[in-house]
């Protein structure tokens, strides 16, 4: 499974949404599932999927789908 697929899968499973709800501009609180609890679930799913441990500042900065790609790059994970 390539990185983009794993990245998308983390969103889909964490928020229990279907592919049609996943868009490039999806941001924190855009959907009811992406609240503070959902956010931590997403972070945990991404950490597991990519075998990384994010720093607190990066967890806070992870505010939308695209910003998340930038954060992941800091951990050597390229998502295209």
Backbone as a printed PyTorch tensor [residue, N CA C, xyz], in Angstrom:
tensor([[[  0.8600,  -1.1900,   0.0000],
         [  0.0000,   0.0000,   0.0000],
         [  0.8940,   1.2360,   0.0000]],

        [[  0.6270,   2.1550,  -0.9120],
         [  1.4610,   3.3440,  -0.9730],
         [  1.0350,   4.3680,   0.0840]],

        [[  1.9020,   5.3560,   0.3080],
         [  1.6860,   6.3150,   1.3900],
         [  0.3740,   7.0700,   1.3010]],

        [[  0.0050,   7.5410,   0.1030],
         [ -1.2500,   8.2910,  -0.0350],
         [ -2.4400,   7.4120,   0.3500]],

        [[ -2.4010,   6.1700,  -0.0590],
         [ -3.4960,   5.2530,   0.2710],
         [ -3.5710,   5.0230,   1.7820]],

        [[ -2.4180,   4.8450,   2.4240],
         [ -2.3930,   4.6540,   3.8800],
         [ -2.8710,   5.9160,   4.6000]],

        [[ -2.4510,   7.0670,   4.0940],
         [ -2.8450,   8.3570,   4.6710],
         [ -4.3630,   8.5230,   4.5860]],

        [[ -4.9000,   8.3100,   3.3860],
         [ -6.3510,   8.4210,   3.1930],
         [ -7.0940,   7.4300,   4.0640]],

        [[ -6.5990,   6.2090,   4.1470],
         [ -7.2560,   5.1650,   4.9260],
         [ -7.3560,   5.5560,   6.4000]],

        [[ -6.3350,   6.2140,   6.9140],
         [ -6.3550,   6.6670,   8.3120],
         [ -7.5120,   7.6420,   8.5400]],

        [[ -7.7310,   8.5530,   7.5900],
         [ -8.8550,   9.4900,   7.6860],
         [-10.1900,   8.7410,   7.6080]],

        [[-10.3060,   7.8680,   6.6280],
         [-11.5700,   7.1500,   6.4040],
         [-11.9530,   6.3080,   7.6120]],

        [[-10.9860,   5.6000,   8.1630],
         [-11.2750,   4.7210,   9.3030],
         [-11.4500,   5.5030,  10.6000]],

        [[-10.6280,   6.5110,  10.8200],
         [-10.7080,   7.2800,  12.0720],
         [-12.0340,   8.0190,  12.1950]],

        [[-12.4880,   8.5630,  11.0800],
         [-13.7120,   9.3600,  11.1110],
         [-14.9430,   8.5920,  10.6400]],

        [[-14.7330,   7.3360,  10.2220],
         [-15.8310,   6.5020,   9.7240],
         [-16.6350,   7.2360,   8.6520]],

        [[-15.8930,   7.7610,   7.6760],
         [-16.5080,   8.4580,   6.5470],
         [-16.2100,   7.6660,   5.2740]],

        [[-16.9430,   7.9630,   4.2130],
         [-16.6220,   7.2950,   2.9630],
         [-15.7660,   8.2150,   2.0930]],

        [[-15.2420,   7.6340,   1.0370],
         [-14.2920,   8.3320,   0.1650],
         [-14.8180,   9.6810,  -0.3180]],

        [[-16.1210,   9.7930,  -0.5510],
         [-16.6880,  11.0380,  -1.0760],
         [-16.5620,  12.2040,  -0.0950]],

        [[-16.4410,  11.9180,   1.1910],
         [-16.3030,  12.9740,   2.2000],
         [-14.8590,  13.4390,   2.3510]],

        [[-13.9350,  12.6790,   1.7860],
         [-12.5200,  12.9990,   1.9130],
         [-12.0990,  13.9100,   0.7710]],

        [[-11.7680,  15.1540,   1.1210],
         [-11.3520,  16.1050,   0.0950],
         [-10.1170,  16.8570,   0.5620]],

        [[ -9.4070,  17.4200,  -0.4040],
         [ -8.1310,  18.0910,  -0.1350],
         [ -8.2510,  19.2060,   0.9010]],

        [[ -9.4000,  19.8710,   0.9600],
         [ -9.5560,  20.9930,   1.8930],
         [-10.2680,  20.5950,   3.1890]],

        [[-10.4000,  19.3030,   3.4400],
         [-11.0310,  18.8530,   4.6830],
         [-10.2100,  19.3580,   5.8710]],

        [[-10.8700,  20.0280,   6.7990],
         [-10.1630,  20.6220,   7.9330],
         [-10.8280,  20.2410,   9.2560]],

        [[-10.0500,  20.4380,  10.3120],
         [-10.5250,  20.1970,  11.6730],
         [-11.8730,  20.8960,  11.8810]],

        [[-12.8310,  20.1780,  12.4200],
         [-14.1890,  20.6530,  12.6980],
         [-15.0600,  20.8630,  11.4670]],

        [[-14.5560,  20.5280,  10.2630],
         [-15.4070,  20.5870,   9.0620],
         [-16.5150,  19.5400,   9.1140]],

        [[-16.1830,  18.4170,   9.7190],
         [-17.1670,  17.3410,   9.8900],
         [-17.2670,  17.0530,  11.3800]],

        [[-18.4310,  16.6270,  11.8550],
         [-18.5920,  16.3850,  13.2950],
         [-17.5920,  15.3770,  13.8540]],

        [[-17.1690,  14.4340,  13.0250],
         [-16.2490,  13.3840,  13.4920],
         [-14.8460,  13.9170,  13.7780]],

        [[-14.4800,  15.0430,  13.1380],
         [-13.1410,  15.5950,  13.3620],
         [-13.2010,  16.6420,  14.4590]],

        [[-13.4150,  16.1400,  15.6680],
         [-13.3540,  16.9790,  16.8690],
         [-12.0580,  16.6160,  17.5960]],

        [[-11.9060,  17.0490,  18.8290],
         [-10.6470,  16.7890,  19.5310],
         [-10.3930,  15.2980,  19.7400]],

        [[-11.4360,  14.5590,  20.0190],
         [-11.2740,  13.1140,  20.2210],
         [-10.9620,  12.4310,  18.8910]],

        [[-11.6920,  12.8070,  17.8550],
         [-11.4290,  12.2640,  16.5270],
         [-10.0230,  12.5950,  16.0520]],

        [[ -9.5600,  13.7900,  16.4070],
         [ -8.2160,  14.2220,  16.0180],
         [ -7.1620,  13.2880,  16.6150]],

        [[ -7.3040,  12.9780,  17.8790],
         [ -6.3190,  12.0990,  18.5150],
         [ -6.3790,  10.6870,  17.9310]],

        [[ -7.5730,  10.2470,  17.5600],
         [ -7.7060,   8.9460,  16.9000],
         [ -7.0020,   8.9290,  15.5550]],

        [[ -7.1410,  10.0260,  14.8190],
         [ -6.4700,  10.1490,  13.5250],
         [ -4.9570,  10.1270,  13.7030]],

        [[ -4.4670,  10.9000,  14.6590],
         [ -3.0220,  10.9490,  14.9060],
         [ -2.5060,   9.5610,  15.2740]],

        [[ -3.2150,   8.8650,  16.1390],
         [ -2.7990,   7.5090,  16.5360],
         [ -2.7830,   6.5750,  15.3260]],

        [[ -3.7830,   6.6820,  14.4730],
         [ -3.8480,   5.8300,  13.2790],
         [ -2.6720,   6.1230,  12.3440]],

        [[ -2.3490,   7.3980,  12.1740],
         [ -1.2220,   7.7680,  11.3140],
         [  0.1080,   7.3170,  11.9120]],

        [[  0.2540,   7.4800,  13.2170],
         [  1.4880,   7.0360,  13.8720],
         [  1.6710,   5.5340,  13.7060]],

        [[  0.5940,   4.7860,  13.8570],
         [  0.6650,   3.3270,  13.6790],
         [  0.9640,   2.9560,  12.2330]],

        [[  0.2650,   3.5870,  11.3000],
         [  0.4070,   3.2460,   9.8800],
         [  1.8180,   3.5200,   9.3620]],

        [[  2.4420,   4.5710,   9.8680],
         [  3.7440,   4.9760,   9.3490],
         [  4.8820,   4.7510,  10.3430]],

        [[  4.5870,   4.1560,  11.4890],
         [  5.5880,   3.8400,  12.5090],
         [  6.3990,   5.0780,  12.8960]],

        [[  5.6680,   6.1270,  13.2680],
         [  6.2840,   7.3780,  13.7040],
         [  5.6580,   7.7940,  15.0330]],

        [[  6.2700,   8.7860,  15.6820],
         [  5.7070,   9.3960,  16.8890],
         [  5.7910,  10.9100,  16.7020]],

        [[  4.6360,  11.5380,  16.5720],
         [  4.6050,  12.9810,  16.3280],
         [  4.7960,  13.7630,  17.6190]],

        [[  5.4400,  14.9110,  17.4640],
         [  5.6140,  15.8260,  18.5910],
         [  4.3160,  16.6100,  18.7940]],

        [[  4.1150,  17.0880,  20.0030],
         [  2.8890,  17.8010,  20.3530],
         [  2.6090,  18.9700,  19.4150]],

        [[  3.6210,  19.7640,  19.0890],
         [  3.4200,  20.9190,  18.1930],
         [  2.8970,  20.4730,  16.8320]],

        [[  3.4000,  19.3430,  16.3500],
         [  2.9520,  18.8460,  15.0470],
         [  1.5210,  18.3180,  15.1120]],

        [[  1.1680,  17.7300,  16.2150],
         [ -0.2120,  17.2530,  16.3960],
         [ -1.1750,  18.4400,  16.3650]],

        [[ -0.7810,  19.5300,  17.0010],
         [ -1.6110,  20.7370,  17.0150],
         [ -1.6580,  21.3790,  15.6270]],

        [[ -0.5290,  21.3980,  14.9250],
         [ -0.4560,  22.0060,  13.5870],
         [ -1.2190,  21.2190,  12.5280]],

        [[ -1.5140,  19.9720,  12.8030],
         [ -2.1870,  19.0850,  11.8490],
         [ -3.6530,  19.4930,  11.7700]],

        [[ -3.9110,  20.6160,  11.0610],
         [ -5.2260,  21.2390,  11.0900],
         [ -6.1160,  20.9210,   9.8970]],

        [[ -5.5200,  20.3910,   8.8330],
         [ -6.3280,  20.0010,   7.6810],
         [ -5.5920,  18.9360,   6.8640]],

        [[ -6.2720,  18.4130,   5.8740],
         [ -5.7620,  17.3140,   5.0640],
         [ -4.4100,  17.6550,   4.4370]],

        [[ -4.3010,  18.8290,   3.8330],
         [ -3.0490,  19.2130,   3.1760],
         [ -1.9470,  19.5670,   4.1640]],

        [[ -2.2890,  20.2640,   5.2310],
         [ -1.2900,  20.6000,   6.2580],
         [ -0.7270,  19.3100,   6.8490]],

        [[ -1.5710,  18.3010,   6.9610],
         [ -1.1200,  17.0070,   7.4660],
         [ -0.0270,  16.4060,   6.6180]],

        [[ -0.1150,  16.6020,   5.3120],
         [  0.9280,  16.0960,   4.4130],
         [  2.2650,  16.7610,   4.7180]],

        [[  2.2320,  18.0710,   5.0080],
         [  3.4480,  18.8020,   5.3740],
         [  4.0230,  18.2800,   6.6850]],

        [[  3.1500,  18.0520,   7.6520],
         [  3.5890,  17.5260,   8.9460],
         [  4.2270,  16.1510,   8.7640]],

        [[  3.5980,  15.3110,   7.9700],
         [  4.1180,  13.9570,   7.7550],
         [  5.5060,  14.0060,   7.1080]],

        [[  5.7330,  14.9750,   6.2300],
         [  7.0330,  15.1040,   5.5700],
         [  8.1560,  15.3290,   6.5760]],

        [[  7.8580,  15.9840,   7.6860],
         [  8.8560,  16.2060,   8.7240],
         [  9.3620,  14.8940,   9.3120]],

        [[  8.5570,  13.8460,   9.1610],
         [  8.8990,  12.5280,   9.7010],
         [  9.3660,  11.5670,   8.6030]],

        [[  9.7230,  12.1440,   7.4520],
         [ 10.2380,  11.3420,   6.3610],
         [  9.1810,  10.5990,   5.5680]],

        [[  7.9090,  11.0060,   5.7280],
         [  6.8160,  10.3550,   5.0190],
         [  6.3450,  11.2870,   3.9030]],

        [[  6.5920,  10.8780,   2.6640],
         [  6.1590,  11.6600,   1.5000],
         [  4.8060,  11.1620,   1.0320]],

        [[  3.8530,  12.0650,   0.9200],
         [  2.5010,  11.7200,   0.4880],
         [  2.1760,  12.5240,  -0.7580]],

        [[  2.0320,  11.8150,  -1.8830],
         [  1.7420,  12.4920,  -3.1610],
         [  0.3580,  12.1270,  -3.6240]]])
